Amino acid sequence: MSRRRRLSRRTLVPALVVLLLAVGVGLYLFQPWKAFTSTTVDEALPSASAPSMKESGKGAGMSTARPAVTRDLARGRFVTHEHATSGTARTVRLADGGQVLRLEDLKTSEGPDVRVYLSPRRAGAVKTGLGDGAVELGKLKGNLGNQNYAIPDGTDLSEFRSAVIWCARFSVSFGAADLARAAG
C-alpha cells in the first residue's frame, strides 16, 4: 500500500504544479475579469487657437486668439465583429494641421491587448485581418465613451478605409467602422 501511496504522490504533485501553471497562463492570456469590468473615457476633441494678431506681428495690442477650426475628413458607424461594438469613428483635421481619429459614444468589450488601427480594408473584410499597411494608433484607452488617437504625421488618409478595434493577442476584430469621406 505504501508503494501505491508513493506513486500517487509522485504523480499528484507534478500534476498539480502543471495544472497551476496552466491556470496562471490561461489567466494571463484571457484576462477573464475584463468581461466584468469597463473603463469610460470622455476626452474632448483637441483644439488649438490660431495665432493672435499680436503673436503673429500683424497688429499692435490685439491679443485675442481666434477660435480654432477643425474639419471632419471622414466618418462611419461601428459594426460588430467578435464583440458587440457600436459608436462612431471620425477622422478630423485640427487647426494646427494635425489629424486625429476620434471615437464617439464607443461601446465595446474590454479585453487583453486591445488596440486601435486604421486599415486599408473595408470594415467587413477586417474580420479576416487588418491588411497590409494598417497603422496602429495605440492601445484602446477605454471600452466606453469618447476618445482621440493621434494619426502619425505624413499618413495619407486616402489609403485607409476603416477604423478598427483589434485584439492583438488573439488577432480578432472586436468591431470596425467604414470611413466615408466627408463632403467639402
Contact map, one row per residue, 1 for C-alpha under 8 A:
1111100000000000000000000000000000000000000000000000000000000000000000000000000000000000000000000000000000000000000000000000000000000000000000000000000000000000000000000000000000000000
1111110000000000000000000000000000000000000000000000000000000000000000000000000000000000000000000000000000000000000000000000000000000000000000000000000000000000000000000000000000000000
1111111000000000000000000000000000000000000000000000000000000000000000000000000000000000000000000000000000000000000000000000000000000000000000000000000000000000000000000000000000000000
1111111100000000000000000000000000000000000000000000000000000000000000000000000000000000000000000000000000000000000000000000000000000000000000000000000000000000000000000000000000000000
1111111110000000000000000000000000000000000000000000000000000000000000000000000000000000000000000000000000000000000000000000000000000000000000000000000000000000000000000000000000000000
0111111111000000000000000000000000000000000000000000000000000000000000000000000000000000000000000000000000000000000000000000000000000000000000000000000000000000000000000000000000000000
0011111111100000000000000000000000000000000000000000000000000000000000000000000000000000000000000000000000000000000000000000000000000000000000000000000000000000000000000000000000000000
0001111111110000000000000000000000000000000000000000000000000000000000000000000000000000000000000000000000000000000000000000000000000000000000000000000000000000000000000000000000000000
0000111111111000000000000000000000000000000000000000000000000000000000000000000000000000000000000000000000000000000000000000000000000000000000000000000000000000000000000000000000000000
0000011111111100000000000000000000000000000000000000000000000000000000000000000000000000000000000000000000000000000000000000000000000000000000000000000000000000000000000000000000000000
0000001111111110000000000000000000000000000000000000000000000000000000000000000000000000000000000000000000000000000000000000000000000000000000000000000000000000000000000000000000000000
0000000111111111000000000000000000000000000000000000000000000000000000000000000000000000000000000000000000000000000000000000000000000000000000000000000000000000000000000000000000000000
0000000011111111100000000000000000000000000000000000000000000000000000000000000000000000000000000000000000000000000000000000000000000000000000000000000000000000000000000000000000000000
0000000001111111110000000000000000000000000000000000000000000000000000000000000000000000000000000000000000000000000000000000000000000000000000000000000000000000000000000000000000000000
0000000000111111111000000000000000000000000000000000000000000000000000000000000000000000000000000000000000000000000000000000000000000000000000000000000000000000000000000000000000000000
0000000000011111111100000000000000000000000000000000000000000000000000000000000000000000000000000000000000000000000000000000000000000000000000000000000000000000000000000000000000000000
0000000000001111111110000000000000000000000000000000000000000000000000000000000000000000000000000000000000000000000000000000000000000000000000000000000000000000000000000000000000000000
0000000000000111111111000000000000000000000000000000000000000000000000000000000000000000000000000000000000000000000000000000000000000000000000000000000000000000000000000000000000000000
0000000000000011111111100000000000000000000000000000000000000000000000000000000000000000000000000000000000000000000000000000000000000000000000000000000000000000000000000000000000000000
0000000000000001111111110000000000000000000000000000000000000000000000000000000000000000000000000000000000000000000000000000000000000000000000000000000000000000000000000000000000000000
0000000000000000111111111000000000000000000000000000000000000000000000000000000000000000000000000000000000000000000000000000000000000000000000000000000000000000000000000000000000000000
0000000000000000011111111100000000000000000000000000000000000000000000000000000000000000000000000000000000000000000000000000000000000000000000000000000000000000000000000000000000000000
0000000000000000001111111110000000000000000000000000000000000000000000000000000000000000000000000000000000000000000000000000000000000000000000000000000000000000000000000000000000000000
0000000000000000000111111111000000000000000000000000000000000000000000000000000000000000000000000000000000000000000000000000000000000000000000000000000000000000000000000000000000000000
0000000000000000000011111111100000000000000000000000000000000000000000000000000000000000000000000000000000000000000000000000000000000000000000000000000000000000000000000000000000000000
0000000000000000000001111111111000000000000000000000000000000000000000000000000000000000000000000000000000000000000000000000000000000000000000000000000000000000000000000000000000000000
0000000000000000000000111111111100000000000000000000000000000000000000000000000000000000000000000000000000000000000000000000000000000000000000000000000000000000000000000000000000000000
0000000000000000000000011111111000000000000000000000000000000000000000000000000000000000000000000000000000000000000000000000000000000000000000000000000000000000000000000000000000000000
0000000000000000000000001111111000000000000000000000000000000000000000000000000000000000000000000000000000000001000000000000000000000000000000000000000000000000000000001000000000000000
0000000000000000000000000111111100000000000000000000000000000000000000000000000000000000000000000000000000000011000000000000000000000000000000000000000000000000000000000000000000000000
0000000000000000000000000111111111000000000000000000000000000000000000000000000000000000000000000000000000000011000000000000000000000000000000000000000000000000000000000000000000000000
0000000000000000000000000010011111110000000000000000000000000000000000000000000000000000000000000000000000000000000000000000000000000000000000000000000000000000000000000000000000000000
0000000000000000000000000000001111111000000000000000000000000000000000000000000000000000000000000000000000000000000000000000000000000000000000000000000000000000000000000000000000000000
0000000000000000000000000000001111111100000000000000000000000000000000000000000000000000000000000000000000001111000000000000000000000000000000000000000000000000000000000000000000000000
0000000000000000000000000000000111111000000000000000000000000000000000000000000000000000000000000000000000001110000000000000000000000000000000000000000000000000000000000000000000000000
0000000000000000000000000000000111111100000000000000000000000000000000000000000000000000000000000000000000000000000000000000000000000000000000000000000000000000000000000000000000000000
0000000000000000000000000000000011111110000000000000000000000000000000000000000000000000000000000000000000000100000000000000000000000000000000000000000000000000000000000000000000000000
0000000000000000000000000000000001011111000000000000000000000000000000000000000000000000000000000000000000001100000000000000000000000000000001110000000000000000000000000000000000000000
0000000000000000000000000000000000001111100000000000000000000000000000000000000000000000000000000000000000000100000000000000000000000000000011110000000000000000000000000000000000000000
0000000000000000000000000000000000000111110000000000000000000000000000000000000000000000000000000000000000000000000000000000000000000000000001111000000000000000000000000000000000000000
0000000000000000000000000000000000000011111000000000000000000000000000000000000000000000000000000000000000000000000000000000000000000000000011111110000000000000000000000000000000000000
0000000000000000000000000000000000000001111100000000000000000000000000000000000000000000000000000000000000000000000000000000000000000000000000001110000000000000000000000000000000000000
0000000000000000000000000000000000000000111110000000000000000000000000000000000000000000000000000000000000000000000000000000000000000000000000000111000000000000000000000000000000000000
0000000000000000000000000000000000000000011111000000000000000000000000000000000000000000000000000000000000000000000000000000000000000000000000000110000000000000000000000000000000000000
0000000000000000000000000000000000000000001111100000000000000000000000000000000000000000000000000000010000000000000000000000000000000000000000000011000000000000000000000000000000000000
0000000000000000000000000000000000000000000111110000000000000000000000000000000000000000000001000000000000000000000000000000000000000000000000000001000000000000000000000000000000000000
0000000000000000000000000000000000000000000011111000000000000000000101000000000000000000000001100000000000000000000000000000000000000000000000000000000000000000000000000000000000000000
0000000000000000000000000000000000000000000001111100000000000000001100000000000000000000000001110000000000000000000000000000000000000000000000000000000000000000000000000000000000000000
0000000000000000000000000000000000000000000000111110000000000000111100000000000000000000000000100000000000000000000000000000000000000000000000000000000000000000000000000000000000000000
0000000000000000000000000000000000000000000000011111000000000000111100000000000000000000000000110000000000000000000000000000000000000000000000000000000000000000000000000000000000000000
0000000000000000000000000000000000000000000000001111101100000000110000000000000000000000000000000000000000000000000000000000000000000000000000000000000000000000000000000000000000000000
0000000000000000000000000000000000000000000000000111111100000111110000000000000000000000000000000000000000000000000000000000000000000000000000000000000000000000000000000000000000000000
0000000000000000000000000000000000000000000000000011111111110111100000000000000000000000000000000000000000000000000000000000000000000000000000000000000000000000000000000000000000000000
0000000000000000000000000000000000000000000000000001111111111110000000000000000000000000000000000000000000000000000000000000000000000000000000000000000000000000000000000000000000000000
0000000000000000000000000000000000000000000000000011111111000010000000000000000000000000000000000000000000000000000000000000000000000000000000000000000000000000000000000000000000000000
0000000000000000000000000000000000000000000000000011111111100000000000000000000000000000000000000000000000000000000000000000000000000000000000000000000000000000000000000000000000000000
0000000000000000000000000000000000000000000000000000111111110000000000000000000000000000000000000000000000000000000000000000000000000000000000000000000000000000000000000000000000000000
0000000000000000000000000000000000000000000000000000111111110000000000000000000000000000000000000000000000000000000000000000000000000000000000000000000000000000000000000000000000000000
0000000000000000000000000000000000000000000000000000110111111100000000000000000000000000000000000000000000000000000000000000000000000000000000000000000000000000000000000000000000000000
0000000000000000000000000000000000000000000000000000110011111100000000000000000000000000000000000000000000000000000000000000000000000000000000000000000000000000000000000000000000000000
0000000000000000000000000000000000000000000000000000010000111110000000000000000000000000000000000000000000000000000000000000000000000000000000000000000000000000000000000000000000000000
0000000000000000000000000000000000000000000000000001110000111111000000000000000000000000000000000000000000000000000000000000000000000000000000000000000000000000000000000000000000000000
0000000000000000000000000000000000000000000000000001111000001111100000000000000000000000000000000000000000000000000000000000000000000000000000000000000000000000000000000000000000000000
0000000000000000000000000000000000000000000000000001100000000111110000000000000000000000000000000000000000000000000000000000000000000000000000000000000000000000000000000000000000000000
0000000000000000000000000000000000000000000000001111100000000011111000000000000000000000000000000000000000000000000000000000000000000000000000000000000000000000000000000000000000000000
0000000000000000000000000000000000000000000000001111000000000001111100000000000000000000000000000000000000000000000000000000000000000000000000000000000000000000000000000000000000000000
0000000000000000000000000000000000000000000000011100000000000000111110000000000000000000000000000000000000000000000000000000000000000000000000000000000000000000000000000000000000000000
0000000000000000000000000000000000000000000000111100000000000000011111000000000000000000000001100000000000000000000000000000000000000000000000000000000000000000000000000000000000000000
0000000000000000000000000000000000000000000000000000000000000000001111100000000000000000000001100000000000000000000000000000000000000000000000000000000000000000000000000000000000000000
0000000000000000000000000000000000000000000000100000000000000000000111110000000000000000000111100000000000000000000000000000000000000000000000000000000000000000000000000000000000000000
0000000000000000000000000000000000000000000000000000000000000000000011111000000000000000000111000000000000000000000000000000000000000000000000000000000000000000000000000000000000000000
0000000000000000000000000000000000000000000000000000000000000000000001111110000000000000011110000000000000000000000000000000000000000000000000000000000000000000000000000000000000000100
0000000000000000000000000000000000000000000000000000000000000000000000111110000000000000011110000000000000000000000000000000000000000000000000000000000000000000000000000000000000001100
0000000000000000000000000000000000000000000000000000000000000000000000011111000000000000011100000000000000000000000000000000000000000000000000000000000000000000000000000000000000111100
0000000000000000000000000000000000000000000000000000000000000000000000011111100000000001111000000000000000000000000000000000000000000000000000000000000000000000000000000000000001111100
0000000000000000000000000000000000000000000000000000000000000000000000000111110000000001110000000000000000000000000000000000000000000000000000000000000000000000000000000000000011110000
0000000000000000000000000000000000000000000000000000000000000000000000000011111000000111100000000000000000000000000000000000000000000000000000000000000000000000000000000000000111000000
0000000000000000000000000000000000000000000000000000000000000000000000000001111100001111100000000000000000000000000000000000000000000000000000000000000000000000000000000000001111000000
0000000000000000000000000000000000000000000000000000000000000000000000000000111110001100000000000000000000000000000000000010000000000000000000000000000000000000000000000000001110000000
0000000000000000000000000000000000000000000000000000000000000000000000000000011111111100000000000000000000000000000000000000000000000000000000000000000000000000000000000000011100000000
0000000000000000000000000000000000000000000000000000000000000000000000000000001111111000000000000000000000000000000000000000001000000000000000000000000000000000000000000000111100000000
0000000000000000000000000000000000000000000000000000000000000000000000000000000111110000000000000000000000000000000000000000000000000000000000000000000000000000000000000001111000000000
0000000000000000000000000000000000000000000000000000000000000000000000000000000111111000000000000000000000011000000000000000000000000000000000000000000000000000000000000000011000000000
0000000000000000000000000000000000000000000000000000000000000000000000000000000111111100000000000000000000111000000000000000000000000000000000000000000000000000000000000000011000000000
0000000000000000000000000000000000000000000000000000000000000000000000000000011110111110000000000000000001111000000000000000000000000000000000000000000000000000000000000000011000000000
0000000000000000000000000000000000000000000000000000000000000000000000000000111100011111000000000000000011110000000000000000000000000000000000000000000000000000000000000000001000000000
0000000000000000000000000000000000000000000000000000000000000000000000000000110000001111100000000000001111100000000000000000000000000000000000000000000000000000000000000000000000000000
0000000000000000000000000000000000000000000000000000000000000000000000000011110000000111110000000000001111000000000000000000000000000000000000000000000000000000000000000000000010000000
0000000000000000000000000000000000000000000000000000000000000000000000000011110000000011111000000000111100000000000000000000000000000000000000000000000000000000001000000000000010100000
0000000000000000000000000000000000000000000000000000000000000000000000011111000000000001111100000000111100000000000000000000000000000000000000000000000000000000000000000000000000100000
0000000000000000000000000000000000000000000000000000000000000000000000011110000000000000111110000011110000000000000000000000000000000000000000000000000000000000000000000000000000000000
0000000000000000000000000000000000000000000000000000000000000000000001111100000000000000011111000011110000000000000000000000000000000000000000000000000000000000000000000000000000000000
0000000000000000000000000000000000000000000000000000000000000000000001111000000000000000001111101111000000000000000000000000000000000000000000000000000000000000000000000000000000000000
0000000000000000000000000000000000000000000001110000000000000000000111100000000000000000000111111111000000000000000000000000000000000000000000000000000000000000000000000000000000000000
0000000000000000000000000000000000000000000000111100000000000000000111000000000000000000000011111100000000000000000000000000000000000000000000000000000000000000000000000000000000000000
0000000000000000000000000000000000000000000000010100000000000000000000000000000000000000000001111100000000000000000000000000000000000000000000000000000000000000000000000000000000000000
0000000000000000000000000000000000000000000000000000000000000000000000000000000000000000000011111110000000000000000000000000000000000000000000000000000000000000000000000000000000000000
0000000000000000000000000000000000000000000000000000000000000000000000000000000000000000000011111111000000000000000000000000000000000000000000000000011010000000000000000000000000000000
0000000000000000000000000000000000000000000000000000000000000000000000000000000000000000001111001111100000000000000000000000000000000000000000000000011110000000000000000000000000000000
0000000000000000000000000000000000000000000000000000000000000000000000000000000000000000001111000111110000000000000000000000000000000000000000000001111000000000000000000000000000000000
0000000000000000000000000000000000000000000000000000000000000000000000000000000000000000111100000011111000000000000000000000000000000000000000000001111000000000000000000000000000000000
0000000000000000000000000000000000000000000010000000000000000000000000000000000000000000111100000001111100000000000000000000000000000000000000000111100000000000000000000000000000000000
0000000000000000000000000000000000000000000000000000000000000000000000000000000000000011110000000000111111000000000000000000000000000000000000001111000000000000000000000000000000000000
0000000000000000000000000000000000000000000000000000000000000000000000000000000000000011110000000000011111000000000000000000000000000000000000001110000000000000000000000000000000000000
0000000000000000000000000000000000000000000000000000000000000000000000000000000000000111000000000000001111100000000000000000000000000000000000011100000000000000000000000000000000000000
0000000000000000000000000000000000000000000000000000000000000000000000000000000000001111000000000000001111110000000000000000000000000000000000111100000000000000000000000000000000000000
0000000000000000000000000000000000000000000000000000000000000000000000000000000000011110000000000000000011111000000000000000000000000000000000111000000000000000000000000000000000000000
0000000000000000000000000000000000000000000000000000000000000000000000000000000000111100000000000000000001111100000000000000000000000000000000110000000000000000000000000000010000000000
0000000000000000000000000000000001100100000000000000000000000000000000000000000000111000000000000000000000111110000000000000000000000000000000100000000000000000000000000000010000000000
0000000000000000000000000000000001101110000000000000000000000000000000000000000000000000000000000000000000011111010000000000000000000000000001100000000000000000000000000000000000000000
0000000000000000000000000000011001100000000000000000000000000000000000000000000000000000000000000000000000001111110000000000000000000000000000000000000000000000000000100000000000000000
0000000000000000000000000000111001000000000000000000000000000000000000000000000000000000000000000000000000000111110000000000000000000000000000000000000000000000000000101000000000000000
0000000000000000000000000000000000000000000000000000000000000000000000000000000000000000000000000000000000000011111000000000000000000000001000000000000000000000000000111000000000000000
0000000000000000000000000000000000000000000000000000000000000000000000000000000000000000000000000000000000000111111100000000000000000000001100000000000000000000000011111000000000000000
0000000000000000000000000000000000000000000000000000000000000000000000000000000000000000000000000000000000000000111110000000000000000001111100000000000000000000000011110000000000000000
0000000000000000000000000000000000000000000000000000000000000000000000000000000000000000000000000000000000000000011111000000000000000001111100000000000000000000001111000000000000000000
0000000000000000000000000000000000000000000000000000000000000000000000000000000000000000000000000000000000000000001111100000000000000111110000000000000000000000001111000000000000000000
0000000000000000000000000000000000000000000000000000000000000000000000000000000000000000000000000000000000000000000111110000000000000111100000000000000000000001111100000000000000000000
0000000000000000000000000000000000000000000000000000000000000000000000000000000000000000000000000000000000000000000011111100010001101110000000000000000000000001111100000000000000000000
0000000000000000000000000000000000000000000000000000000000000000000000000000000000000000000000000000000000000000000001111100000001111100000000000000000000000011110000000000000000000000
0000000000000000000000000000000000000000000000000000000000000000000000000000000000000000000000000000000000000000000000111110110001100000000000000000000000000001110000000000000000000000
0000000000000000000000000000000000000000000000000000000000000000000000000000000000000000000000000000000000000000000000111111110000000000000000000000000000000000110000000000000001000000
0000000000000000000000000000000000000000000000000000000000000000000000000000001000000000000000000000000000000000000000001111111000000000000000000000000000000000111100000000001111000000
0000000000000000000000000000000000000000000000000000000000000000000000000000000000000000000000000000000000000000000000000111111000000000000000000000000000000000000000000000000100000000
0000000000000000000000000000000000000000000000000000000000000000000000000000000000000000000000000000000000000000000000001111111110000000000000000000000000000000000000000000000000000000
0000000000000000000000000000000000000000000000000000000000000000000000000000000000000000000000000000000000000000000000101111111111100000000000000000000000000000000100000000100100000000
0000000000000000000000000000000000000000000000000000000000000000000000000000000010000000000000000000000000000000000000000011111111000000000000000000000000000000000000000001100000000000
0000000000000000000000000000000000000000000000000000000000000000000000000000000000000000000000000000000000000000000000000000111111000000000000000000000000000000000000000001000000000000
0000000000000000000000000000000000000000000000000000000000000000000000000000000000000000000000000000000000000000000000000000111111100000000000000000000000000000000000000011100000000000
0000000000000000000000000000000000000000000000000000000000000000000000000000000000000000000000000000000000000000000000111000011111110100000000000000000000000000000000000000000000000000
0000000000000000000000000000000000000000000000000000000000000000000000000000000000000000000000000000000000000000000000111000010011111100000000000000000000000000000000000000000000000000
0000000000000000000000000000000000000000000000000000000000000000000000000000000000000000000000000000000000000000000000010000000001111100000000000000000000000000000000000000000000000000
0000000000000000000000000000000000000000000000000000000000000000000000000000000000000000000000000000000000000000000000110000000000111110000000000000000000000000000000000000000000000000
0000000000000000000000000000000000000000000000000000000000000000000000000000000000000000000000000000000000000000000011110000000001111111000000000000000000000001000000000000000000000000
0000000000000000000000000000000000000000000000000000000000000000000000000000000000000000000000000000000000000000000011100000000000001111100000000000000000000000000000000000000000000000
0000000000000000000000000000000000000000000000000000000000000000000000000000000000000000000000000000000000000000001111000000000000000111110000000000000000000000000000000000000000000000
0000000000000000000000000000000000000000000000000000000000000000000000000000000000000000000000000000000000000000001111000000000000000011111000000000111100000000000000000000000000000000
0000000000000000000000000000000000000000000000000000000000000000000000000000000000000000000000000000000000000000001110000000000000000001111100000000100000000000000000000000000000000000
0000000000000000000000000000000000000000000000000000000000000000000000000000000000000000000000000000000000000000111100000000000000000000111110000000000000000000000000000000000000000000
0000000000000000000000000000000000000000000000000000000000000000000000000000000000000000000000000000000000000000011100000000000000000000011111100000000000000000000010000000000000000000
0000000000000000000000000000000000000010100000000000000000000000000000000000000000000000000000000000000000000000000000000000000000000000001111100010000000000000000000000000000000000000
0000000000000000000000000000000000000111100000000000000000000000000000000000000000000000000000000000000000000100000000000000000000000000000111111000000000000000000000000000000000000000
0000000000000000000000000000000000000111100000000000000000000000000000000000000000000000000000000000000001111100000000000000000000000000000111111000000000000000000000000000000000000000
0000000000000000000000000000000000000111100000000000000000000000000000000000000000000000000000000000000011110000000000000000000000000000000001111100000000000000000000000000000000000000
0000000000000000000000000000000000000001110000000000000000000000000000000000000000000000000000000000001111100000000000000000000000000000000001111110000000000000000000000000000000000000
0000000000000000000000000000000000000000111100000000000000000000000000000000000000000000000000000000011111000000000000000000000000000000000000011111000000000000000000000000000000000000
0000000000000000000000000000000000000000111110000000000000000000000000000000000000000000000000000000011100000000000000000000000000000000000010001111100000000000000000000000000000000000
0000000000000000000000000000000000000000001011000000000000000000000000000000000000000000000000000001111000000000000000000000000000000000000000000111110000000000000000000000000000000000
0000000000000000000000000000000000000000000000000000000000000000000000000000000000000000000000000001110000000000000000000000000000000000110000000011111000000000000000000000000000000000
0000000000000000000000000000000000000000000000000000000000000000000000000000000000000000000000000111100000000000000000000000000000000000100000000001111100000000000000000000000000000000
0000000000000000000000000000000000000000000000000000000000000000000000000000000000000000000000000111100000000000000000000000000000000000100000000000111110100000000000000000000000000000
0000000000000000000000000000000000000000000000000000000000000000000000000000000000000000000000000010000000000000000000000000000000000000100000000000011111100000000000000000000000000000
0000000000000000000000000000000000000000000000000000000000000000000000000000000000000000000000000110000000000000000000000000000000000000000000000000001111100000000000000000000000000000
0000000000000000000000000000000000000000000000000000000000000000000000000000000000000000000000000000000000000000000000000000000000000000000000000000000111110000000000000000000000000000
0000000000000000000000000000000000000000000000000000000000000000000000000000000000000000000000000000000000000000000000000000000000000000000000000000001111111000000000000000000000000000
0000000000000000000000000000000000000000000000000000000000000000000000000000000000000000000000000000000000000000000000000000000000000000000000000000000001111111000000000000000000000000
0000000000000000000000000000000000000000000000000000000000000000000000000000000000000000000000000000000000000000000000000000000000000000000000000000000000111111000000000000000000000000
0000000000000000000000000000000000000000000000000000000000000000000000000000000000000000000000000000000000000000000000000000000000000000000000000000000000011111100000000000000000000000
0000000000000000000000000000000000000000000000000000000000000000000000000000000000000000000000000000000000000000000000010000000000000000000000000000000000011111100000000000000000000000
0000000000000000000000000000000000000000000000000000000000000000000000000000000000000000000000000000000000000000000001111000000000000100000000000000000000011111110000000000000000100000
0000000000000000000000000000000000000000000000000000000000000000000000000000000000000000000000000000000000000000000001111110000000000000000000000000000000000111111000000000000001110000
0000000000000000000000000000000000000000000000000000000000000000000000000000000000000000000000000000000000000000000001111110000000000000000000000000000000000001111100000000000111100000
0000000000000000000000000000000000000000000000000000000000000000000000000000000000000000100000000000000000000000000111100010000000000000000000000000000000000000111110000000000111100000
0000000000000000000000000000000000000000000000000000000000000000000000000000000000000000000000000000000000000000000111100010010000000000000000000000000000000000011111000000111110000000
0000000000000000000000000000000000000000000000000000000000000000000000000000000000000000000000000000000000000000011110000000000000000000000100000000000000000000001111100000111100000000
0000000000000000000000000000000000000000000000000000000000000000000000000000000000000000000000000000000000000000011110000000000000000000000000000000000000000000000111110011111000000000
0000000000000000000000000000000000000000000000000000000000000000000000000000000000000000000000000000000000000011111000000000000000000000000000000000000000000000000011111111110000000000
0000000000000000000000000000000000000000000000000000000000000000000000000000000000000000000000000000000000000000111000000000000000000000000000000000000000000000000001111111000000000000
0000000000000000000000000000100000000000000000000000000000000000000000000000000000000000000000000000000000000001110000000000000000000000000000000000000000000000000000111110000000000000
0000000000000000000000000000000000000000000000000000000000000000000000000000000000000000000000000000000000000000000000000000000000000000000000000000000000000000000000111111000000000000
0000000000000000000000000000000000000000000000000000000000000000000000000000000000000000000000000000000000000000000000000000000010000000000000000000000000000000000001111111100000000000
0000000000000000000000000000000000000000000000000000000000000000000000000000000001000000000000000000000000000000000000000000001110000000000000000000000000000000000001110111110000000000
0000000000000000000000000000000000000000000000000000000000000000000000000000000011000000000000000000000000000000000000000000011010000000000000000000000000000000000111100011111100000000
0000000000000000000000000000000000000000000000000000000000000000000000000000000111111000000000000000000000011000000000000000000000000000000000000000000000000000000111100001111100000000
0000000000000000000000000000000000000000000000000000000000000000000000000000011111111100000000000000000000000000000000000010000000000000000000000000000000000000000111000000111110000000
0000000000000000000000000000000000000000000000000000000000000000000000000000111110000000000000000000000000000000000000000011010000000000000000000000000000000000011110000000111111000000
0000000000000000000000000000000000000000000000000000000000000000000000000001111000000001100000000000000000000000000000000010000000000000000000000000000000000000011100000000001111100000
0000000000000000000000000000000000000000000000000000000000000000000000000011110000000000000000000000000000000000000000000110000000000000000000000000000000000000111000000000000111110000
0000000000000000000000000000000000000000000000000000000000000000000000000111000000000000110000000000000000000000000000000000000000000000000000000000000000000001111000000000000011111000
0000000000000000000000000000000000000000000000000000000000000000000000000111000000000000000000000000000000000000000000000000000000000000000000000000000000000000100000000000000001111100
0000000000000000000000000000000000000000000000000000000000000000000000001110000000000000000000000000000000000000000000000000000000000000000000000000000000000000000000000000000000111110
0000000000000000000000000000000000000000000000000000000000000000000000011110000000000000000000000000000000000000000000000000000000000000000000000000000000000000000000000000000000011111
0000000000000000000000000000000000000000000000000000000000000000000000000000000000000000000000000000000000000000000000000000000000000000000000000000000000000000000000000000000000001111
0000000000000000000000000000000000000000000000000000000000000000000000000000000000000000000000000000000000000000000000000000000000000000000000000000000000000000000000000000000000000111
